[in-house]
Structures are given as C-alpha cells and as structure tokens.
Amino acid sequence: MTEPDIEACRACTKRVTDWFVSTLEPDGTIRDELDLIAYYHAPNLLAVTDRSVEAQRMANWLAKNALADDGDFRYQNAKGGIIQPSMQWNYINGWLVWGLGRLGRFDLTERAAGFSSVSRTKRRAGFSRRPIRNPAFVLCRTPSTWALLVRERSA
C-alpha cells in the first residue's frame, strides 16, 4: 500500500466516522435505533477514531439500558430483530466487551465477560452460541475470547 492509498483510507475512515457521529443523539443512541445489532461494533469504531466523548455517551446508554443484571447485553430483554442474534449471542457481547474495554469501561466489561464465561466450553475450546451448555452450539469467536481476556486481566 502506498502513502497516497493510506491517506485515502484515513480520509474515508474520517468521513465514515463523522457521518456516524452525526447520527448519535445526546443520550448516546443512534437516532431512533434501539436494536443492539446497530451498536455492537460502534464502541470499537469510536475508540480507534479518538471519539471518546461520543463513545462514553454510548457506553453510558448501554450501561443504563442494555446491560442486564446477569451481565448480558440485551435491550428490552432481546438482542434484536434484524438478524437471528440467538445464533450470535456471545459474538455481540464479545464485540461490545472488546470495544468498551478499549474505552476503559471495565465497570461494564467485567460483568459482561462474566456472562460470556458461562458459555465457555472446554470440550470444544470455544463458546456456545448462547448461554447454554450444549456443545452442539459451539462457536469460537475472537470477540468472545477478548471478553475473557479482559476479564482475566482486570481480575
């Protein structure tokens, strides 16, 4: 990749980030979108593009509205309706833990990583797709692994 290519990528990333930030409400929500599918990559994007003010607003909204007492991220008791999140239960949580960890929000990641660890299965060295102990539903996902690493490092 040449220097002009790198600069073009940086400019594109800035435009995308500026557009995304323009969709954020003062409370940290994305316009009127409350489906968690719209949020799970956002903390990472905001963290790596140095948009900490917006990232913290979103983290505060997630803490208040989407982080359940058991450490699972869900809104109004559901992951969302756009896709079948039951097939990606810990995937969504893992991405949120990863991004929130980058923001230093260990107050949230500790609880969420604890929830993800319930789905860890040693038999297949991965994580079940949802918080059940059925080895037939195992997925090994990097974000779930990050969730546990964040938890182990903060312990």
Phi and psi restraints in degrees (value plus and minus 20) as a CYANA .aco file:
   2 THR   PHI    -105.9   -65.9
   2 THR   PSI     146.1   186.1
   3 GLU   PHI     -79.2   -39.2
   3 GLU   PSI     -62.8   -22.8
   4 PRO   PHI     -81.3   -41.3
   4 PRO   PSI     -55.4   -15.4
   5 ASP   PHI     -84.1   -44.1
   5 ASP   PSI     -63.7   -23.7
   6 ILE   PHI     -82.5   -42.5
   6 ILE   PSI     -63.7   -23.7
   7 GLU   PHI     -84.1   -44.1
   7 GLU   PSI     -58.1   -18.1
   8 ALA   PHI     -83.4   -43.4
   8 ALA   PSI     -61.1   -21.1
   9 CYS   PHI     -84.5   -44.5
   9 CYS   PSI     -62.0   -22.0
  10 ARG   PHI     -82.1   -42.1
  10 ARG   PSI     -63.8   -23.8
  11 ALA   PHI     -83.5   -43.5
  11 ALA   PSI     -60.9   -20.9
  12 CYS   PHI     -84.3   -44.3
  12 CYS   PSI     -65.0   -25.0
  13 THR   PHI     -79.7   -39.7
  13 THR   PSI     -61.3   -21.3
  14 LYS   PHI     -84.2   -44.2
  14 LYS   PSI     -63.5   -23.5
  15 ARG   PHI     -82.0   -42.0
  15 ARG   PSI     -64.4   -24.4
  16 VAL   PHI     -82.6   -42.6
  16 VAL   PSI     -65.4   -25.4
  17 THR   PHI     -84.4   -44.4
  17 THR   PSI     -63.8   -23.8
  18 ASP   PHI     -80.1   -40.1
  18 ASP   PSI     -62.5   -22.5
  19 TRP   PHI     -82.9   -42.9
  19 TRP   PSI     -67.8   -27.8
  20 PHE   PHI     -79.5   -39.5
  20 PHE   PSI     -65.5   -25.5
  21 VAL   PHI     -81.8   -41.8
  21 VAL   PSI     -52.5   -12.5
  22 SER   PHI     -87.1   -47.1
  22 SER   PSI     -37.3     2.7
  23 THR   PHI    -109.4   -69.4
  23 THR   PSI     -27.0    13.0
  24 LEU   PHI    -102.8   -62.8
  24 LEU   PSI     117.1   157.1
  25 GLU   PHI    -106.0   -66.0
  25 GLU   PSI     142.9   182.9
  26 PRO   PHI     -77.0   -37.0
  26 PRO   PSI     -46.9    -6.9
  27 ASP   PHI    -104.5   -64.5
  27 ASP   PSI     -20.7    19.3
  28 GLY   PHI      77.4   117.4
  28 GLY   PSI     -22.2    17.8
  29 THR   PHI    -102.8   -62.8
  29 THR   PSI     143.0   183.0
  30 ILE   PHI    -117.0   -77.0
  30 ILE   PSI      78.3   118.3
  31 ARG   PHI      24.2    64.2
  31 ARG   PSI    -144.0  -104.0
  32 ASP   PHI    -122.2   -82.2
  32 ASP   PSI      -3.2    36.8
  33 GLU   PHI    -103.4   -63.4
  33 GLU   PSI      99.3   139.3
  34 LEU   PHI    -138.3   -98.3
  34 LEU   PSI     -13.3    26.7
  35 ASP   PHI     -97.8   -57.8
  35 ASP   PSI     106.4   146.4
  36 LEU   PHI     -80.9   -40.9
  36 LEU   PSI     -41.4    -1.4
  37 ILE   PHI     -78.4   -38.4
  37 ILE   PSI     -50.0   -10.0
  38 ALA   PHI     -96.6   -56.6
  38 ALA   PSI     -32.5     7.5
  39 TYR   PHI    -129.7   -89.7
  39 TYR   PSI     -41.1    -1.1
  40 TYR   PHI     -89.5   -49.5
  40 TYR   PSI     -41.0    -1.0
  41 HIS   PHI    -114.4   -74.4
  41 HIS   PSI     -34.8     5.2
  42 ALA   PHI     -81.0   -41.0
  42 ALA   PSI     -64.3   -24.3
  43 PRO   PHI     -78.4   -38.4
  43 PRO   PSI     -57.4   -17.4
  44 ASN   PHI     -84.6   -44.6
  44 ASN   PSI     -66.5   -26.5
  45 LEU   PHI     -77.6   -37.6
  45 LEU   PSI     -68.6   -28.6
  46 LEU   PHI     -86.9   -46.9
  46 LEU   PSI     -54.0   -14.0
  47 ALA   PHI     -88.2   -48.2
  47 ALA   PSI     -65.7   -25.7
  48 VAL   PHI     -98.8   -58.8
  48 VAL   PSI     -32.5     7.5
  49 THR   PHI    -125.8   -85.8
  49 THR   PSI      -5.6    34.4
  50 ASP   PHI      40.1    80.1
  50 ASP   PSI      21.5    61.5
  51 ARG   PHI    -130.0   -90.0
  51 ARG   PSI      39.5    79.5
  52 SER   PHI     -86.9   -46.9
  52 SER   PSI     -53.0   -13.0
  53 VAL   PHI     -82.5   -42.5
  53 VAL   PSI     -69.9   -29.9
  54 GLU   PHI     -85.3   -45.3
  54 GLU   PSI     -59.2   -19.2
  55 ALA   PHI     -82.6   -42.6
  55 ALA   PSI     -61.8   -21.8
  56 GLN   PHI     -88.7   -48.7
  56 GLN   PSI     -54.8   -14.8
  57 ARG   PHI     -82.1   -42.1
  57 ARG   PSI     -64.2   -24.2
  58 MET   PHI     -86.0   -46.0
  58 MET   PSI     -62.2   -22.2
  59 ALA   PHI     -80.1   -40.1
  59 ALA   PSI     -60.2   -20.2
  60 ASN   PHI     -84.3   -44.3
  60 ASN   PSI     -60.4   -20.4
  61 TRP   PHI     -84.4   -44.4
  61 TRP   PSI     -64.6   -24.6
  62 LEU   PHI     -80.1   -40.1
  62 LEU   PSI     -62.3   -22.3
  63 ALA   PHI     -82.3   -42.3
  63 ALA   PSI     -62.5   -22.5
  64 LYS   PHI     -97.8   -57.8
  64 LYS   PSI     -55.4   -15.4
  65 ASN   PHI    -134.8   -94.8
  65 ASN   PSI     -39.4     0.6
  66 ALA   PHI    -143.6  -103.6
  66 ALA   PSI     -34.7     5.3
  67 LEU   PHI    -113.0   -73.0
  67 LEU   PSI      89.0   129.0
  68 ALA   PHI     -95.6   -55.6
  68 ALA   PSI     145.4   185.4
  69 ASP   PHI     -78.8   -38.8
  69 ASP   PSI     -50.1   -10.1
  70 ASP   PHI    -102.3   -62.3
  70 ASP   PSI     -22.2    17.8
  71 GLY   PHI      75.6   115.6
  71 GLY   PSI     -20.1    19.9
  72 ASP   PHI    -104.7   -64.7
  72 ASP   PSI     123.4   163.4
  73 PHE   PHI    -110.4   -70.4
  73 PHE   PSI     100.7   140.7
  74 ARG   PHI    -178.3  -138.3
  74 ARG   PSI     134.8   174.8
  75 TYR   PHI    -140.9  -100.9
  75 TYR   PSI     108.2   148.2
  76 GLN   PHI      30.1    70.1
  76 GLN   PSI      24.3    64.3
  77 ASN   PHI      44.2    84.2
  77 ASN   PSI       3.8    43.8
  78 ALA   PHI    -163.0  -123.0
  78 ALA   PSI     134.1   174.1
  79 LYS   PHI     -97.7   -57.7
  79 LYS   PSI     -58.5   -18.5
  80 GLY   PHI     137.7   177.7
  80 GLY   PSI     157.6   197.6
  81 GLY   PHI    -144.1  -104.1
  81 GLY   PSI     -23.6    16.4
  82 ILE   PHI     -92.4   -52.4
  82 ILE   PSI     -65.4   -25.4
  83 ILE   PHI    -144.8  -104.8
  83 ILE   PSI    -195.7  -155.7
  84 GLN   PHI    -109.1   -69.1
  84 GLN   PSI      67.1   107.1
  85 PRO   PHI     -86.9   -46.9
  85 PRO   PSI     -38.7     1.3
  86 SER   PHI     -81.4   -41.4
  86 SER   PSI     -42.8    -2.8
  87 MET   PHI    -101.0   -61.0
  87 MET   PSI     -31.7     8.3
  88 GLN   PHI    -154.2  -114.2
  88 GLN   PSI      13.1    53.1
  89 TRP   PHI     -72.1   -32.1
  89 TRP   PSI     -76.9   -36.9
  90 ASN   PHI     -96.5   -56.5
  90 ASN   PSI     -39.6     0.4
  91 TYR   PHI     -82.5   -42.5
  91 TYR   PSI     -67.8   -27.8
  92 ILE   PHI     -82.5   -42.5
  92 ILE   PSI     -68.3   -28.3
  93 ASN   PHI     -80.5   -40.5
  93 ASN   PSI     -63.0   -23.0
  94 GLY   PHI     -80.6   -40.6
  94 GLY   PSI     -64.0   -24.0
  95 TRP   PHI     -83.7   -43.7
  95 TRP   PSI     -61.2   -21.2
  96 LEU   PHI     -84.2   -44.2
  96 LEU   PSI     -62.3   -22.3
  97 VAL   PHI     -83.2   -43.2
  97 VAL   PSI     -63.7   -23.7
  98 TRP   PHI     -79.8   -39.8
  98 TRP   PSI     -71.8   -31.8
  99 GLY   PHI     -85.1   -45.1
  99 GLY   PSI     -63.1   -23.1
 100 LEU   PHI     -87.3   -47.3
 100 LEU   PSI     -51.6   -11.6
 101 GLY   PHI     -85.3   -45.3
 101 GLY   PSI     -59.3   -19.3
 102 ARG   PHI     -81.9   -41.9
 102 ARG   PSI     -48.2    -8.2
 103 LEU   PHI    -106.4   -66.4
 103 LEU   PSI     -22.0    18.0
 104 GLY   PHI      58.2    98.2
 104 GLY   PSI      -2.1    37.9
 105 ARG   PHI    -110.1   -70.1
 105 ARG   PSI      41.3    81.3
 106 PHE   PHI     -88.8   -48.8
 106 PHE   PSI     -36.8     3.2
 107 ASP   PHI     -81.6   -41.6
 107 ASP   PSI     -48.9    -8.9
 108 LEU   PHI    -114.7   -74.7
 108 LEU   PSI     -61.2   -21.2
 109 THR   PHI     -88.2   -48.2
 109 THR   PSI     -52.9   -12.9
 110 GLU   PHI     -80.7   -40.7
 110 GLU   PSI     -68.2   -28.2
 111 ARG   PHI     -85.3   -45.3
 111 ARG   PSI     -63.6   -23.6
 112 ALA   PHI     -88.3   -48.3
 112 ALA   PSI     -58.2   -18.2
 113 ALA   PHI     -86.6   -46.6
 113 ALA   PSI     -54.0   -14.0
 114 GLY   PHI     -81.6   -41.6
 114 GLY   PSI     -59.7   -19.7
 115 PHE   PHI     -85.1   -45.1
 115 PHE   PSI     -64.3   -24.3
 116 SER   PHI     -82.7   -42.7
 116 SER   PSI     -54.5   -14.5
 117 SER   PHI     -86.7   -46.7
 117 SER   PSI     -42.3    -2.3
 118 VAL   PHI     -82.6   -42.6
 118 VAL   PSI     -49.6    -9.6
 119 SER   PHI    -111.9   -71.9
 119 SER   PSI     -17.6    22.4
 120 ARG   PHI     -89.5   -49.5
 120 ARG   PSI     114.5   154.5
 121 THR   PHI    -144.4  -104.4
 121 THR   PSI      97.2   137.2
 122 LYS   PHI     -93.3   -53.3
 122 LYS   PSI     -47.1    -7.1
 123 ARG   PHI     -78.7   -38.7
 123 ARG   PSI     -59.9   -19.9
 124 ARG   PHI    -136.5   -96.5
 124 ARG   PSI      -9.3    30.7
 125 ALA   PHI      32.9    72.9
 125 ALA   PSI      28.5    68.5
 126 GLY   PHI    -176.2  -136.2
 126 GLY   PSI    -171.3  -131.3
 127 PHE   PHI    -152.4  -112.4
 127 PHE   PSI     120.9   160.9
 128 SER   PHI     -91.3   -51.3
 128 SER   PSI     136.8   176.8
 129 ARG   PHI     -87.0   -47.0
 129 ARG   PSI     -46.1    -6.1
 130 ARG   PHI    -162.2  -122.2
 130 ARG   PSI     151.2   191.2
 131 PRO   PHI     -93.2   -53.2
 131 PRO   PSI      44.0    84.0
 132 ILE   PHI    -153.1  -113.1
 132 ILE   PSI     143.6   183.6
 133 ARG   PHI    -126.6   -86.6
 133 ARG   PSI      26.0    66.0
 134 ASN   PHI    -122.3   -82.3
 134 ASN   PSI      89.0   129.0
 135 PRO   PHI     -82.9   -42.9
 135 PRO   PSI     -32.5     7.5
 136 ALA   PHI     -91.5   -51.5
 136 ALA   PSI     -35.6     4.4
 137 PHE   PHI    -128.0   -88.0
 137 PHE   PSI      16.5    56.5
 138 VAL   PHI    -107.7   -67.7
 138 VAL   PSI     114.0   154.0
 139 LEU   PHI    -150.5  -110.5
 139 LEU   PSI     117.5   157.5
 140 CYS   PHI    -126.0   -86.0
 140 CYS   PSI      92.6   132.6
 141 ARG   PHI    -144.1  -104.1
 141 ARG   PSI     118.0   158.0
 142 THR   PHI     -76.1   -36.1
 142 THR   PSI     -66.3   -26.3
 143 PRO   PHI     -80.2   -40.2
 143 PRO   PSI     -55.5   -15.5
 144 SER   PHI     -85.1   -45.1
 144 SER   PSI     -59.2   -19.2
 145 THR   PHI     -83.3   -43.3
 145 THR   PSI     -63.3   -23.3
 146 TRP   PHI     -79.8   -39.8
 146 TRP   PSI     -58.8   -18.8
 147 ALA   PHI     -78.0   -38.0
 147 ALA   PSI     -63.7   -23.7
 148 LEU   PHI     -91.0   -51.0
 148 LEU   PSI     -56.2   -16.2
 149 LEU   PHI     -83.7   -43.7
 149 LEU   PSI     -61.9   -21.9
 150 VAL   PHI     -80.0   -40.0
 150 VAL   PSI     -63.0   -23.0
 151 ARG   PHI     -84.7   -44.7
 151 ARG   PSI     -65.4   -25.4
 152 GLU   PHI     -86.1   -46.1
 152 GLU   PSI     -56.4   -16.4
 153 ARG   PHI     -91.2   -51.2
 153 ARG   PSI     -51.5   -11.5
 154 SER   PHI    -103.7   -63.7
 154 SER   PSI     -29.7    10.3
